[in-house]
Amino acid sequence: MWFGEAAITLTALEFEILAAFMARPEVVFNRDQIMEAAYGGGTFVSDRTIDSHIRNLRAKFAEVGCASIVETVHGVGFRLGSAS
């Protein structure tokens, strides 16, 4: 994946999460919806696993100058942030 001129290496799960956010940028996803997007149906992982994937996405994009790729909506979940 590319952000501007910078290449970003994502895991398959990180890519699926980001793809879900990008497909519906106006939607705030709760952890269950993110889990469904990343793992598909019938798989359960801890909420903290989802938090780790979000943290990793943020760190990878922050390294190339995009500090707000994922926004937290407190009490609800996460959504696509701005690309600035």
PDB file of N, CA, C and O in Angstrom:
ATOM      1  N   MET A   1       0.850  -1.164   0.000  1.00  0.00           N
ATOM      2  CA  MET A   1       0.000   0.000   0.000  1.00  0.00           C
ATOM      3  C   MET A   1       0.899   1.232   0.000  1.00  0.00           C
ATOM      4  O   MET A   1       2.013   1.217   0.523  1.00  0.00           O
ATOM      5  N   TRP A   2       0.386   2.278  -0.594  1.00  0.00           N
ATOM      6  CA  TRP A   2       1.140   3.518  -0.681  1.00  0.00           C
ATOM      7  C   TRP A   2       0.385   4.653  -0.009  1.00  0.00           C
ATOM      8  O   TRP A   2      -0.841   4.736  -0.088  1.00  0.00           O
ATOM      9  N   PHE A   3       1.132   5.521   0.652  1.00  0.00           N
ATOM     10  CA  PHE A   3       0.604   6.782   1.157  1.00  0.00           C
ATOM     11  C   PHE A   3       1.493   7.859   0.574  1.00  0.00           C
ATOM     12  O   PHE A   3       2.632   8.042   1.004  1.00  0.00           O
ATOM     13  N   GLY A   4       0.966   8.567  -0.405  1.00  0.00           N
ATOM     14  CA  GLY A   4       1.798   9.511  -1.139  1.00  0.00           C
ATOM     15  C   GLY A   4       2.898   8.756  -1.848  1.00  0.00           C
ATOM     16  O   GLY A   4       2.619   7.857  -2.642  1.00  0.00           O
ATOM     17  N   GLU A   5       4.134   9.100  -1.578  1.00  0.00           N
ATOM     18  CA  GLU A   5       5.293   8.440  -2.184  1.00  0.00           C
ATOM     19  C   GLU A   5       5.855   7.325  -1.306  1.00  0.00           C
ATOM     20  O   GLU A   5       6.809   6.651  -1.695  1.00  0.00           O
ATOM     21  N   ALA A   6       5.274   7.128  -0.129  1.00  0.00           N
ATOM     22  CA  ALA A   6       5.816   6.158   0.831  1.00  0.00           C
ATOM     23  C   ALA A   6       5.073   4.822   0.764  1.00  0.00           C
ATOM     24  O   ALA A   6       3.843   4.769   0.771  1.00  0.00           O
ATOM     25  N   ALA A   7       5.851   3.762   0.700  1.00  0.00           N
ATOM     26  CA  ALA A   7       5.275   2.414   0.732  1.00  0.00           C
ATOM     27  C   ALA A   7       5.026   2.015   2.182  1.00  0.00           C
ATOM     28  O   ALA A   7       5.853   2.261   3.060  1.00  0.00           O
ATOM     29  N   ILE A   8       3.881   1.400   2.415  1.00  0.00           N
ATOM     30  CA  ILE A   8       3.529   0.923   3.747  1.00  0.00           C
ATOM     31  C   ILE A   8       3.219  -0.562   3.623  1.00  0.00           C
ATOM     32  O   ILE A   8       2.393  -0.970   2.807  1.00  0.00           O
ATOM     33  N   THR A   9       3.886  -1.360   4.438  1.00  0.00           N
ATOM     34  CA  THR A   9       3.657  -2.802   4.440  1.00  0.00           C
ATOM     35  C   THR A   9       2.622  -3.130   5.508  1.00  0.00           C
ATOM     36  O   THR A   9       2.829  -2.887   6.697  1.00  0.00           O
ATOM     37  N   LEU A  10       1.509  -3.685   5.057  1.00  0.00           N
ATOM     38  CA  LEU A  10       0.435  -4.069   5.973  1.00  0.00           C
ATOM     39  C   LEU A  10       0.301  -5.585   6.003  1.00  0.00           C
ATOM     40  O   LEU A  10       0.555  -6.267   5.010  1.00  0.00           O
ATOM     41  N   THR A  11      -0.104  -6.097   7.162  1.00  0.00           N
ATOM     42  CA  THR A  11      -0.468  -7.507   7.221  1.00  0.00           C
ATOM     43  C   THR A  11      -1.812  -7.667   6.524  1.00  0.00           C
ATOM     44  O   THR A  11      -2.495  -6.680   6.252  1.00  0.00           O
ATOM     45  N   ALA A  12      -2.188  -8.896   6.236  1.00  0.00           N
ATOM     46  CA  ALA A  12      -3.482  -9.147   5.589  1.00  0.00           C
ATOM     47  C   ALA A  12      -4.626  -8.637   6.464  1.00  0.00           C
ATOM     48  O   ALA A  12      -5.589  -8.071   5.945  1.00  0.00           O
ATOM     49  N   LEU A  13      -4.539  -8.825   7.766  1.00  0.00           N
ATOM     50  CA  LEU A  13      -5.604  -8.371   8.664  1.00  0.00           C
ATOM     51  C   LEU A  13      -5.666  -6.849   8.719  1.00  0.00           C
ATOM     52  O   LEU A  13      -6.754  -6.272   8.711  1.00  0.00           O
ATOM     53  N   GLU A  14      -4.512  -6.196   8.775  1.00  0.00           N
ATOM     54  CA  GLU A  14      -4.496  -4.733   8.766  1.00  0.00           C
ATOM     55  C   GLU A  14      -5.102  -4.208   7.472  1.00  0.00           C
ATOM     56  O   GLU A  14      -5.857  -3.235   7.480  1.00  0.00           O
ATOM     57  N   PHE A  15      -4.768  -4.855   6.366  1.00  0.00           N
ATOM     58  CA  PHE A  15      -5.310  -4.439   5.077  1.00  0.00           C
ATOM     59  C   PHE A  15      -6.827  -4.580   5.055  1.00  0.00           C
ATOM     60  O   PHE A  15      -7.519  -3.680   4.579  1.00  0.00           O
ATOM     61  N   GLU A  16      -7.356  -5.688   5.559  1.00  0.00           N
ATOM     62  CA  GLU A  16      -8.804  -5.905   5.585  1.00  0.00           C
ATOM     63  C   GLU A  16      -9.510  -4.867   6.457  1.00  0.00           C
ATOM     64  O   GLU A  16     -10.584  -4.381   6.102  1.00  0.00           O
ATOM     65  N   ILE A  17      -8.919  -4.535   7.576  1.00  0.00           N
ATOM     66  CA  ILE A  17      -9.500  -3.510   8.452  1.00  0.00           C
ATOM     67  C   ILE A  17      -9.527  -2.167   7.742  1.00  0.00           C
ATOM     68  O   ILE A  17     -10.553  -1.487   7.731  1.00  0.00           O
ATOM     69  N   LEU A  18      -8.410  -1.786   7.153  1.00  0.00           N
ATOM     70  CA  LEU A  18      -8.342  -0.505   6.447  1.00  0.00           C
ATOM     71  C   LEU A  18      -9.294  -0.486   5.258  1.00  0.00           C
ATOM     72  O   LEU A  18      -9.926   0.535   4.989  1.00  0.00           O
ATOM     73  N   ALA A  19      -9.402  -1.596   4.548  1.00  0.00           N
ATOM     74  CA  ALA A  19     -10.323  -1.675   3.408  1.00  0.00           C
ATOM     75  C   ALA A  19     -11.761  -1.472   3.864  1.00  0.00           C
ATOM     76  O   ALA A  19     -12.535  -0.805   3.178  1.00  0.00           O
ATOM     77  N   ALA A  20     -12.128  -2.033   5.006  1.00  0.00           N
ATOM     78  CA  ALA A  20     -13.487  -1.845   5.538  1.00  0.00           C
ATOM     79  C   ALA A  20     -13.731  -0.373   5.859  1.00  0.00           C
ATOM     80  O   ALA A  20     -14.790   0.167   5.540  1.00  0.00           O
ATOM     81  N   PHE A  21     -12.753   0.273   6.489  1.00  0.00           N
ATOM     82  CA  PHE A  21     -12.885   1.702   6.797  1.00  0.00           C
ATOM     83  C   PHE A  21     -13.017   2.526   5.511  1.00  0.00           C
ATOM     84  O   PHE A  21     -13.847   3.432   5.430  1.00  0.00           O
ATOM     85  N   MET A  22     -12.200   2.208   4.523  1.00  0.00           N
ATOM     86  CA  MET A  22     -12.206   2.985   3.282  1.00  0.00           C
ATOM     87  C   MET A  22     -13.476   2.757   2.464  1.00  0.00           C
ATOM     88  O   MET A  22     -13.927   3.657   1.756  1.00  0.00           O
ATOM     89  N   ALA A  23     -14.047   1.574   2.558  1.00  0.00           N
ATOM     90  CA  ALA A  23     -15.278   1.283   1.820  1.00  0.00           C
ATOM     91  C   ALA A  23     -16.471   2.056   2.370  1.00  0.00           C
ATOM     92  O   ALA A  23     -17.411   2.366   1.639  1.00  0.00           O
ATOM     93  N   ARG A  24     -16.425   2.361   3.654  1.00  0.00           N
ATOM     94  CA  ARG A  24     -17.530   3.093   4.292  1.00  0.00           C
ATOM     95  C   ARG A  24     -16.955   4.138   5.247  1.00  0.00           C
ATOM     96  O   ARG A  24     -17.056   3.983   6.464  1.00  0.00           O
ATOM     97  N   PRO A  25     -16.352   5.202   4.709  1.00  0.00           N
ATOM     98  CA  PRO A  25     -15.627   6.166   5.544  1.00  0.00           C
ATOM     99  C   PRO A  25     -16.497   6.936   6.534  1.00  0.00           C
ATOM    100  O   PRO A  25     -15.984   7.488   7.507  1.00  0.00           O
ATOM    101  N   GLU A  26     -17.788   6.977   6.298  1.00  0.00           N
ATOM    102  CA  GLU A  26     -18.673   7.717   7.204  1.00  0.00           C
ATOM    103  C   GLU A  26     -19.142   6.878   8.390  1.00  0.00           C
ATOM    104  O   GLU A  26     -19.758   7.402   9.317  1.00  0.00           O
ATOM    105  N   VAL A  27     -18.853   5.581   8.364  1.00  0.00           N
ATOM    106  CA  VAL A  27     -19.359   4.659   9.384  1.00  0.00           C
ATOM    107  C   VAL A  27     -18.362   4.542  10.533  1.00  0.00           C
ATOM    108  O   VAL A  27     -17.152   4.464  10.321  1.00  0.00           O
ATOM    109  N   VAL A  28     -18.896   4.531  11.753  1.00  0.00           N
ATOM    110  CA  VAL A  28     -18.099   4.218  12.932  1.00  0.00           C
ATOM    111  C   VAL A  28     -18.287   2.724  13.190  1.00  0.00           C
ATOM    112  O   VAL A  28     -19.405   2.262  13.419  1.00  0.00           O
ATOM    113  N   PHE A  29     -17.196   1.981  13.151  1.00  0.00           N
ATOM    114  CA  PHE A  29     -17.228   0.534  13.332  1.00  0.00           C
ATOM    115  C   PHE A  29     -16.949   0.180  14.784  1.00  0.00           C
ATOM    116  O   PHE A  29     -16.004   0.692  15.384  1.00  0.00           O
ATOM    117  N   ASN A  30     -17.774  -0.696  15.345  1.00  0.00           N
ATOM    118  CA  ASN A  30     -17.443  -1.205  16.671  1.00  0.00           C
ATOM    119  C   ASN A  30     -16.472  -2.371  16.513  1.00  0.00           C
ATOM    120  O   ASN A  30     -16.203  -2.804  15.392  1.00  0.00           O
ATOM    121  N   ARG A  31     -15.953  -2.874  17.603  1.00  0.00           N
ATOM    122  CA  ARG A  31     -14.946  -3.928  17.524  1.00  0.00           C
ATOM    123  C   ARG A  31     -15.482  -5.197  16.866  1.00  0.00           C
ATOM    124  O   ARG A  31     -14.747  -5.870  16.144  1.00  0.00           O
ATOM    125  N   ASP A  32     -16.740  -5.531  17.101  1.00  0.00           N
ATOM    126  CA  ASP A  32     -17.320  -6.723  16.473  1.00  0.00           C
ATOM    127  C   ASP A  32     -17.363  -6.580  14.952  1.00  0.00           C
ATOM    128  O   ASP A  32     -17.088  -7.539  14.230  1.00  0.00           O
ATOM    129  N   GLN A  33     -17.703  -5.401  14.470  1.00  0.00           N
ATOM    130  CA  GLN A  33     -17.744  -5.170  13.025  1.00  0.00           C
ATOM    131  C   GLN A  33     -16.339  -5.222  12.419  1.00  0.00           C
ATOM    132  O   GLN A  33     -16.153  -5.726  11.311  1.00  0.00           O
ATOM    133  N   ILE A  34     -15.366  -4.706  13.143  1.00  0.00           N
ATOM    134  CA  ILE A  34     -13.986  -4.764  12.665  1.00  0.00           C
ATOM    135  C   ILE A  34     -13.516  -6.214  12.643  1.00  0.00           C
ATOM    136  O   ILE A  34     -12.849  -6.643  11.701  1.00  0.00           O
ATOM    137  N   MET A  35     -13.866  -6.963  13.682  1.00  0.00           N
ATOM    138  CA  MET A  35     -13.510  -8.378  13.741  1.00  0.00           C
ATOM    139  C   MET A  35     -14.096  -9.137  12.556  1.00  0.00           C
ATOM    140  O   MET A  35     -13.417  -9.968  11.952  1.00  0.00           O
ATOM    141  N   GLU A  36     -15.343  -8.856  12.223  1.00  0.00           N
ATOM    142  CA  GLU A  36     -16.004  -9.494  11.080  1.00  0.00           C
ATOM    143  C   GLU A  36     -15.294  -9.138   9.774  1.00  0.00           C
ATOM    144  O   GLU A  36     -15.090  -9.998   8.917  1.00  0.00           O
ATOM    145  N   ALA A  37     -14.922  -7.872   9.628  1.00  0.00           N
ATOM    146  CA  ALA A  37     -14.242  -7.433   8.408  1.00  0.00           C
ATOM    147  C   ALA A  37     -12.869  -8.087   8.265  1.00  0.00           C
ATOM    148  O   ALA A  37     -12.467  -8.453   7.161  1.00  0.00           O
ATOM    149  N   ALA A  38     -12.159  -8.234   9.365  1.00  0.00           N
ATOM    150  CA  ALA A  38     -10.794  -8.748   9.311  1.00  0.00           C
ATOM    151  C   ALA A  38     -10.726 -10.270   9.272  1.00  0.00           C
ATOM    152  O   ALA A  38      -9.927 -10.845   8.534  1.00  0.00           O
ATOM    153  N   TYR A  39     -11.571 -10.916  10.071  1.00  0.00           N
ATOM    154  CA  TYR A  39     -11.466 -12.363  10.238  1.00  0.00           C
ATOM    155  C   TYR A  39     -12.573 -13.146   9.551  1.00  0.00           C
ATOM    156  O   TYR A  39     -12.468 -14.362   9.390  1.00  0.00           O
ATOM    157  N   GLY A  40     -13.630 -12.457   9.144  1.00  0.00           N
ATOM    158  CA  GLY A  40     -14.763 -13.172   8.574  1.00  0.00           C
ATOM    159  C   GLY A  40     -15.657 -13.736   9.677  1.00  0.00           C
ATOM    160  O   GLY A  40     -15.372 -13.580  10.865  1.00  0.00           O
ATOM    161  N   GLY A  41     -16.727 -14.385   9.272  1.00  0.00           N
ATOM    162  CA  GLY A  41     -17.675 -14.925  10.246  1.00  0.00           C
ATOM    163  C   GLY A  41     -17.136 -16.144  10.972  1.00  0.00           C
ATOM    164  O   GLY A  41     -16.306 -16.888  10.450  1.00  0.00           O
ATOM    165  N   GLY A  42     -17.624 -16.328  12.176  1.00  0.00           N
ATOM    166  CA  GLY A  42     -17.311 -17.522  12.933  1.00  0.00           C
ATOM    167  C   GLY A  42     -15.981 -17.513  13.661  1.00  0.00           C
ATOM    168  O   GLY A  42     -15.603 -18.520  14.260  1.00  0.00           O
ATOM    169  N   THR A  43     -15.261 -16.399  13.624  1.00  0.00           N
ATOM    170  CA  THR A  43     -13.985 -16.327  14.329  1.00  0.00           C
ATOM    171  C   THR A  43     -14.114 -15.306  15.441  1.00  0.00           C
ATOM    172  O   THR A  43     -14.644 -14.214  15.238  1.00  0.00           O
ATOM    173  N   PHE A  44     -13.627 -15.668  16.614  1.00  0.00           N
ATOM    174  CA  PHE A  44     -13.659 -14.745  17.736  1.00  0.00           C
ATOM    175  C   PHE A  44     -12.254 -14.494  18.222  1.00  0.00           C
ATOM    176  O   PHE A  44     -11.482 -15.427  18.440  1.00  0.00           O
ATOM    177  N   VAL A  45     -11.926 -13.231  18.390  1.00  0.00           N
ATOM    178  CA  VAL A  45     -10.663 -12.831  19.008  1.00  0.00           C
ATOM    179  C   VAL A  45     -10.986 -11.789  20.072  1.00  0.00           C
ATOM    180  O   VAL A  45     -12.068 -11.202  20.074  1.00  0.00           O
ATOM    181  N   SER A  46     -10.064 -11.573  20.949  1.00  0.00           N
ATOM    182  CA  SER A  46     -10.232 -10.600  22.020  1.00  0.00           C
ATOM    183  C   SER A  46     -10.364  -9.182  21.473  1.00  0.00           C
ATOM    184  O   SER A  46      -9.797  -8.851  20.432  1.00  0.00           O
ATOM    185  N   ASP A  47     -11.113  -8.358  22.181  1.00  0.00           N
ATOM    186  CA  ASP A  47     -11.202  -6.938  21.827  1.00  0.00           C
ATOM    187  C   ASP A  47      -9.818  -6.308  21.763  1.00  0.00           C
ATOM    188  O   ASP A  47      -9.559  -5.438  20.931  1.00  0.00           O
ATOM    189  N   ARG A  48      -8.943  -6.748  22.638  1.00  0.00           N
ATOM    190  CA  ARG A  48      -7.593  -6.196  22.699  1.00  0.00           C
ATOM    191  C   ARG A  48      -6.790  -6.533  21.447  1.00  0.00           C
ATOM    192  O   ARG A  48      -5.872  -5.796  21.087  1.00  0.00           O
ATOM    193  N   THR A  49      -7.122  -7.634  20.781  1.00  0.00           N
ATOM    194  CA  THR A  49      -6.467  -7.971  19.520  1.00  0.00           C
ATOM    195  C   THR A  49      -6.805  -6.927  18.468  1.00  0.00           C
ATOM    196  O   THR A  49      -5.938  -6.486  17.713  1.00  0.00           O
ATOM    197  N   ILE A  50      -8.076  -6.536  18.426  1.00  0.00           N
ATOM    198  CA  ILE A  50      -8.499  -5.485  17.487  1.00  0.00           C
ATOM    199  C   ILE A  50      -7.764  -4.192  17.815  1.00  0.00           C
ATOM    200  O   ILE A  50      -7.291  -3.498  16.915  1.00  0.00           O
ATOM    201  N   ASP A  51      -7.668  -3.872  19.092  1.00  0.00           N
ATOM    202  CA  ASP A  51      -6.942  -2.659  19.501  1.00  0.00           C
ATOM    203  C   ASP A  51      -5.492  -2.705  19.032  1.00  0.00           C
ATOM    204  O   ASP A  51      -4.940  -1.680  18.631  1.00  0.00           O
ATOM    205  N   SER A  52      -4.875  -3.876  19.078  1.00  0.00           N
ATOM    206  CA  SER A  52      -3.491  -4.020  18.623  1.00  0.00           C
ATOM    207  C   SER A  52      -3.374  -3.759  17.127  1.00  0.00           C
ATOM    208  O   SER A  52      -2.442  -3.088  16.683  1.00  0.00           O
ATOM    209  N   HIS A  53      -4.307  -4.281  16.354  1.00  0.00           N
ATOM    210  CA  HIS A  53      -4.287  -4.038  14.912  1.00  0.00           C
ATOM    211  C   HIS A  53      -4.455  -2.546  14.608  1.00  0.00           C
ATOM    212  O   HIS A  53      -3.769  -2.004  13.741  1.00  0.00           O
ATOM    213  N   ILE A  54      -5.361  -1.893  15.319  1.00  0.00           N
ATOM    214  CA  ILE A  54      -5.575  -0.445  15.134  1.00  0.00           C
ATOM    215  C   ILE A  54      -4.305   0.319  15.507  1.00  0.00           C
ATOM    216  O   ILE A  54      -3.889   1.224  14.783  1.00  0.00           O
ATOM    217  N   ARG A  55      -3.695  -0.039  16.625  1.00  0.00           N
ATOM    218  CA  ARG A  55      -2.457   0.611  17.066  1.00  0.00           C
ATOM    219  C   ARG A  55      -1.363   0.434  16.011  1.00  0.00           C
ATOM    220  O   ARG A  55      -0.630   1.378  15.715  1.00  0.00           O
ATOM    221  N   ASN A  56      -1.248  -0.769  15.444  1.00  0.00           N
ATOM    222  CA  ASN A  56      -0.231  -1.019  14.414  1.00  0.00           C
ATOM    223  C   ASN A  56      -0.490  -0.208  13.147  1.00  0.00           C
ATOM    224  O   ASN A  56       0.441   0.340  12.556  1.00  0.00           O
ATOM    225  N   LEU A  57      -1.755  -0.130  12.730  1.00  0.00           N
ATOM    226  CA  LEU A  57      -2.097   0.702  11.571  1.00  0.00           C
ATOM    227  C   LEU A  57      -1.700   2.148  11.813  1.00  0.00           C
ATOM    228  O   LEU A  57      -1.087   2.785  10.957  1.00  0.00           O
ATOM    229  N   ARG A  58      -2.050   2.659  12.975  1.00  0.00           N
ATOM    230  CA  ARG A  58      -1.718   4.052  13.301  1.00  0.00           C
ATOM    231  C   ARG A  58      -0.211   4.276  13.264  1.00  0.00           C
ATOM    232  O   ARG A  58       0.255   5.278  12.722  1.00  0.00           O
ATOM    233  N   ALA A  59       0.545   3.358  13.833  1.00  0.00           N
ATOM    234  CA  ALA A  59       2.000   3.511  13.892  1.00  0.00           C
ATOM    235  C   ALA A  59       2.611   3.486  12.495  1.00  0.00           C
ATOM    236  O   ALA A  59       3.481   4.299  12.183  1.00  0.00           O
ATOM    237  N   LYS A  60       2.165   2.567  11.662  1.00  0.00           N
ATOM    238  CA  LYS A  60       2.715   2.461  10.306  1.00  0.00           C
ATOM    239  C   LYS A  60       2.428   3.710   9.483  1.00  0.00           C
ATOM    240  O   LYS A  60       3.289   4.181   8.741  1.00  0.00           O
ATOM    241  N   PHE A  61       1.229   4.240   9.613  1.00  0.00           N
ATOM    242  CA  PHE A  61       0.903   5.450   8.855  1.00  0.00           C
ATOM    243  C   PHE A  61       1.574   6.683   9.462  1.00  0.00           C
ATOM    244  O   PHE A  61       1.953   7.598   8.731  1.00  0.00           O
ATOM    245  N   ALA A  62       1.724   6.718  10.779  1.00  0.00           N
ATOM    246  CA  ALA A  62       2.397   7.845  11.422  1.00  0.00           C
ATOM    247  C   ALA A  62       3.853   7.947  10.963  1.00  0.00           C
ATOM    248  O   ALA A  62       4.393   9.046  10.839  1.00  0.00           O
ATOM    249  N   GLU A  63       4.483   6.799  10.711  1.00  0.00           N
ATOM    250  CA  GLU A  63       5.873   6.790  10.248  1.00  0.00           C
ATOM    251  C   GLU A  63       6.044   7.509   8.918  1.00  0.00           C
ATOM    252  O   GLU A  63       7.126   8.017   8.621  1.00  0.00           O
ATOM    253  N   VAL A  64       4.995   7.557   8.122  1.00  0.00           N
ATOM    254  CA  VAL A  64       5.089   8.210   6.805  1.00  0.00           C
ATOM    255  C   VAL A  64       4.345   9.544   6.767  1.00  0.00           C
ATOM    256  O   VAL A  64       4.104  10.099   5.694  1.00  0.00           O
ATOM    257  N   GLY A  65       3.980  10.055   7.953  1.00  0.00           N
ATOM    258  CA  GLY A  65       3.413  11.392   8.022  1.00  0.00           C
ATOM    259  C   GLY A  65       1.905  11.481   8.106  1.00  0.00           C
ATOM    260  O   GLY A  65       1.353  12.574   7.984  1.00  0.00           O
ATOM    261  N   CYS A  66       1.227  10.379   8.309  1.00  0.00           N
ATOM    262  CA  CYS A  66      -0.235  10.394   8.441  1.00  0.00           C
ATOM    263  C   CYS A  66      -0.590   9.960   9.854  1.00  0.00           C
ATOM    264  O   CYS A  66      -0.726   8.770  10.138  1.00  0.00           O
ATOM    265  N   ALA A  67      -0.735  10.930  10.725  1.00  0.00           N
ATOM    266  CA  ALA A  67      -0.936  10.637  12.138  1.00  0.00           C
ATOM    267  C   ALA A  67      -2.376  10.320  12.508  1.00  0.00           C
ATOM    268  O   ALA A  67      -2.646   9.948  13.651  1.00  0.00           O
ATOM    269  N   SER A  68      -3.303  10.457  11.576  1.00  0.00           N
ATOM    270  CA  SER A  68      -4.714  10.281  11.965  1.00  0.00           C
ATOM    271  C   SER A  68      -5.473   9.378  10.992  1.00  0.00           C
ATOM    272  O   SER A  68      -6.596   9.700  10.605  1.00  0.00           O
ATOM    273  N   ILE A  69      -4.881   8.267  10.599  1.00  0.00           N
ATOM    274  CA  ILE A  69      -5.548   7.370   9.659  1.00  0.00           C
ATOM    275  C   ILE A  69      -6.791   6.736  10.270  1.00  0.00           C
ATOM    276  O   ILE A  69      -7.767   6.485   9.564  1.00  0.00           O
ATOM    277  N   VAL A  70      -6.765   6.475  11.571  1.00  0.00           N
ATOM    278  CA  VAL A  70      -7.913   5.893  12.267  1.00  0.00           C
ATOM    279  C   VAL A  70      -8.266   6.784  13.447  1.00  0.00           C
ATOM    280  O   VAL A  70      -7.414   7.097  14.279  1.00  0.00           O
ATOM    281  N   GLU A  71      -9.517   7.185  13.511  1.00  0.00           N
ATOM    282  CA  GLU A  71      -9.999   7.999  14.633  1.00  0.00           C
ATOM    283  C   GLU A  71     -10.776   7.129  15.605  1.00  0.00           C
ATOM    284  O   GLU A  71     -11.486   6.208  15.199  1.00  0.00           O
ATOM    285  N   THR A  72     -10.638   7.425  16.885  1.00  0.00           N
ATOM    286  CA  THR A  72     -11.419   6.767  17.912  1.00  0.00           C
ATOM    287  C   THR A  72     -12.666   7.593  18.181  1.00  0.00           C
ATOM    288  O   THR A  72     -12.580   8.805  18.375  1.00  0.00           O
ATOM    289  N   VAL A  73     -13.813   6.948  18.195  1.00  0.00           N
ATOM    290  CA  VAL A  73     -15.059   7.586  18.616  1.00  0.00           C
ATOM    291  C   VAL A  73     -15.375   6.956  19.963  1.00  0.00           C
ATOM    292  O   VAL A  73     -15.884   5.838  20.035  1.00  0.00           O
ATOM    293  N   HIS A  74     -15.071   7.678  21.017  1.00  0.00           N
ATOM    294  CA  HIS A  74     -15.157   7.140  22.373  1.00  0.00           C
ATOM    295  C   HIS A  74     -16.537   6.584  22.675  1.00  0.00           C
ATOM    296  O   HIS A  74     -17.559   7.222  22.423  1.00  0.00           O
ATOM    297  N   GLY A  75     -16.535   5.378  23.221  1.00  0.00           N
ATOM    298  CA  GLY A  75     -17.770   4.724  23.581  1.00  0.00           C
ATOM    299  C   GLY A  75     -18.473   4.012  22.428  1.00  0.00           C
ATOM    300  O   GLY A  75     -19.485   3.342  22.632  1.00  0.00           O
ATOM    301  N   VAL A  76     -17.928   4.160  21.204  1.00  0.00           N
ATOM    302  CA  VAL A  76     -18.573   3.559  20.036  1.00  0.00           C
ATOM    303  C   VAL A  76     -17.596   2.644  19.305  1.00  0.00           C
ATOM    304  O   VAL A  76     -17.842   1.443  19.186  1.00  0.00           O
ATOM    305  N   GLY A  77     -16.487   3.204  18.811  1.00  0.00           N
ATOM    306  CA  GLY A  77     -15.535   2.406  18.047  1.00  0.00           C
ATOM    307  C   GLY A  77     -14.561   3.253  17.283  1.00  0.00           C
ATOM    308  O   GLY A  77     -14.028   4.230  17.810  1.00  0.00           O
ATOM    309  N   PHE A  78     -14.320   2.886  16.034  1.00  0.00           N
ATOM    310  CA  PHE A  78     -13.300   3.526  15.207  1.00  0.00           C
ATOM    311  C   PHE A  78     -13.849   3.842  13.829  1.00  0.00           C
ATOM    312  O   PHE A  78     -14.791   3.207  13.354  1.00  0.00           O
ATOM    313  N   ARG A  79     -13.236   4.847  13.190  1.00  0.00           N
ATOM    314  CA  ARG A  79     -13.609   5.182  11.810  1.00  0.00           C
ATOM    315  C   ARG A  79     -12.367   5.694  11.090  1.00  0.00           C
ATOM    316  O   ARG A  79     -11.342   5.998  11.700  1.00  0.00           O
ATOM    317  N   LEU A  80     -12.500   5.776   9.780  1.00  0.00           N
ATOM    318  CA  LEU A  80     -11.415   6.310   8.972  1.00  0.00           C
ATOM    319  C   LEU A  80     -11.181   7.759   9.345  1.00  0.00           C
ATOM    320  O   LEU A  80     -12.119   8.551   9.432  1.00  0.00           O
ATOM    321  N   GLY A  81      -9.935   8.094   9.562  1.00  0.00           N
ATOM    322  CA  GLY A  81      -9.574   9.469   9.901  1.00  0.00           C
ATOM    323  C   GLY A  81      -9.212  10.242   8.656  1.00  0.00           C
ATOM    324  O   GLY A  81      -9.525   9.836   7.536  1.00  0.00           O
ATOM    325  N   SER A  82      -8.559  11.341   8.863  1.00  0.00           N
ATOM    326  CA  SER A  82      -8.139  12.175   7.744  1.00  0.00           C
ATOM    327  C   SER A  82      -6.769  11.709   7.265  1.00  0.00           C
ATOM    328  O   SER A  82      -6.041  11.028   7.987  1.00  0.00           O
ATOM    329  N   ALA A  83      -6.440  12.077   6.073  1.00  0.00           N
ATOM    330  CA  ALA A  83      -5.156  11.676   5.496  1.00  0.00           C
ATOM    331  C   ALA A  83      -4.104  12.759   5.668  1.00  0.00           C
ATOM    332  O   ALA A  83      -3.113  12.780   4.939  1.00  0.00           O
ATOM    333  N   SER A  84      -4.305  13.642   6.608  1.00  0.00           N
ATOM    334  CA  SER A  84      -3.308  14.713   6.783  1.00  0.00           C
ATOM    335  C   SER A  84      -2.330  14.377   7.860  1.00  0.00           C
ATOM    336  O   SER A  84      -1.425  15.163   8.139  1.00  0.00           O
TER     337      SER A  84
END
